[in-house]
Amino acid sequence: MHFVLVHGWGFHPGIFDALAERLEGDVTRVDLGFVSGGPDEALGPSDTWPEEAIAIGHSLGVLWLLHERPDSFRALVSLQGFDAFASHIGRAKVAGMRKALKRDPYGLMRMFWKSCGAEPFVAEDALNVDRLGEGLDWLMEWDASAAREAMKAPILPLASRDDPIVPEAMSAAIWRDPVEWADLSGHLLPARHPEWCAERIMGFARRALAENEFTDDVTP
């Protein structure tokens, strides 16, 4: 199996370190460029990734996958992800973050990481403020609900009941497949509960293989 991992806003691929170690197969990580300091081997967002991969997104990473690469994976795992943000949370929330990013970028990020349970995540000089602003534009404008609804590939949604960024009701409203819930994860499910995530991801991948969702040349 080959897994492609895409992180969320304000993070880098290092958030997947503990999860990646527990996945049984090849792992490729994509760096969306919000902050530096992640693994050197990560791909850029425009790079070509392996065909027939199982995509795993965290938070905004799921929106990015659905919006930018909806036909580039054979199955999707959502870790506290979504197909739209502002339509659920409200445009005013994102607009406020835009203003704060212009006024005090590191202050905003420290507040965001603290709400996630990850403060401080990187030093101030690691921020790519322009790219963070672009990511906020995605959160404000992108709606990939049609792409999600059109997906024929299997989906595994994993979420946390105490998530302050993607509330329980938001996750429940988005995913057509039953959500599997974790407790006491904040917005850091892949980092705080990597074993829990890996067990469910591997079980999902093997079930899909057994049901012929994947091609015969993919092995568990």
N, C-alpha and C positions, 0 to 999 in steps of 0.2 A: 504494500500500500504506500501511497505517497500523500502526505498531508501538506497543505499550504496554509500558513497562519498569518492573519492580518490583524494588527493591533488597532486600538481605538485612538480617539483624539487626546492629545497631550501626553501620549506615551510613545515608547519605541518597542521593538520586538523583544527586548529583554524581559518584558512582562510574561512571556511564554517560556522562560528558561525551565522552570520546574515541570511544566506540562510537557514540553518537547522531550525531556528525558524519559518520560513515561509512555510515550506513544511508540507502538511497535510498527516501525516502518521508516521510510525516508521522510525527512521533515525539511521543508523550505519555508523561510520566513520573509515577509514583505515589509519593508520599511517605508511608511508614508511620509517620513521626513519632518515630523513635528518637533522632535528634539533629538539631539545627538547622544551617542553613548551606547547604542545598541550593538548587537553582534555584527562583526565586519562582513560576514558572509551573506547577509540579508540582501534580497533583491530590491530594486527600485520598483515603483508602481507601474512603470511602463515596460518593464522587462518581461520576457517570455518565461512562463513557468511550465512545469511538466503537465502533459495532457493526462486526462483521466484522474486528476487529483481530487481528494476530499478537502474542501475549503473549510477552514475554521476561522471565524471572525469574532473579535471581541468588541462589543459596543459599536462605535462608528465603523469599525472594520467590516461588520455585516452589511451596513448601508453601502459602503464602498464596493463590496463584492457584488451586491445586487445591482448597483447603478453602473459600475464600470466593467464588470466581468461576469455577467449573468450566464454566459454560455461557456465558461472556462473551467467548470468543475462538474463532477459527477454526483456530488452530494454536498450538503451544507450543514455545518454545525454552528449554531448561534450561541455564543457565550454572552449573555446579557445584551444581545443585539436588537436591532430594530430595522424596519424598512422606511421609516420616516421619523423625524424627531420633532420639528416645530409644530407639526399638526397635532401631536399628542401633548407636548409640554407647553407649547405656546411660543409665538414669535418674540414676545417681549423678553422672555428669558434669554434667548440667544442674542437679541439686540443689546441687552444689558451686558452680556459677556463681551460683545464686540467693543463697546465703549470702554469697559474695564481693561481689555487687552491693549487698547491705544494709550490709556492713561497710565497703567502700571502692569506691564506684562507679567513680571515675576510674582507680583502680589496676587494677580488673578490665578496664576498656575498653582501657587502654593495653597490658595484657598480651594481650588478644584481638587488637587491631590489630597488635601486633608479630608475633604468630603468623601473621596473615594476610599480613604484609608491608606494612602501611599505618600504622605508628605514627610520630607521633601523627596521628590523622585529624581530630579537632576538639578545641577547647579544652574544659576542664572545664565551663564555664558553658553549653555547647551541649547537654549531656546532658539527656534527658527520662527520668529514672530510673524513674518509674512506668511509662512506655511500654516501656522496656527490660525491666522485670520482666514486663510482659504478654507481650512477645515470648518470654521464657524459658518462660512458661507454654505458649505455642504449641508450642515445641520439645519440651516435656515431654509434652504431652497430645495434640496433633493427630496423627492418622494418616489421610492422604488416599490411601492405597494403593488403596482401592476406587474412588475417583474417577479415579485414573490408569488403573486397569485397564479402567474403563468408557468411557474416552475413545475416540471414533472419529476425532477430529481428529489430523492428523499431529504427530509430536513429533520434535524435534531435540535430543538430549542432547550437550552439549559439557562436557568436564571436564578436569582437570589431574591428571597422574600424581603430582605432588608436593604435592597439596592436603593440608594438615595438619588441616583442619576436616571435609572430606568426603573420606575416603580413597578411593583407587582401587577397592578391593574393594566399598565401599559404593555407589559410582556404578554399577559393573558389575552389582551385584545388583538394583538398582532398575529400570533402564530396559530395556524390552523391545526397543527399537530399538538398533542398534549405537551405542556411544558413540564420538564423535570426540575423540581425546586431544591435549592440548597438554602441552608440557614446560615446567618452570621458570616456573610461573605463581603458585605459592602458592595463596592463596584469592582472588586478584584478577584472574581471567581477563579480564573485560571492560575493566579498566583497564590491564593489562600487555600484552595482546595484542588490542587493539581491531580492528586490520586483519584478523587471523586470524579473529576472531569474525564480523566483518561479512561477509567473503567467504563463509563457510559459511552464515550466516543468509540472505544474499541468494540464494545458490544454492538453498538449501532452499525459500525462498519462491517462486522462479521455477519450480522443479520441481513444487511443489505446484500452482501455477497451470496449468502445462502439462498436469497430470494431472487438471484440473478439480476439484481439492480446494477451490478458492475460487470464488466467484461471478464471473460474467463481467464485472461492473462494477469489479473490482479490477484495476489495471494495474501492471505492474512499473516 
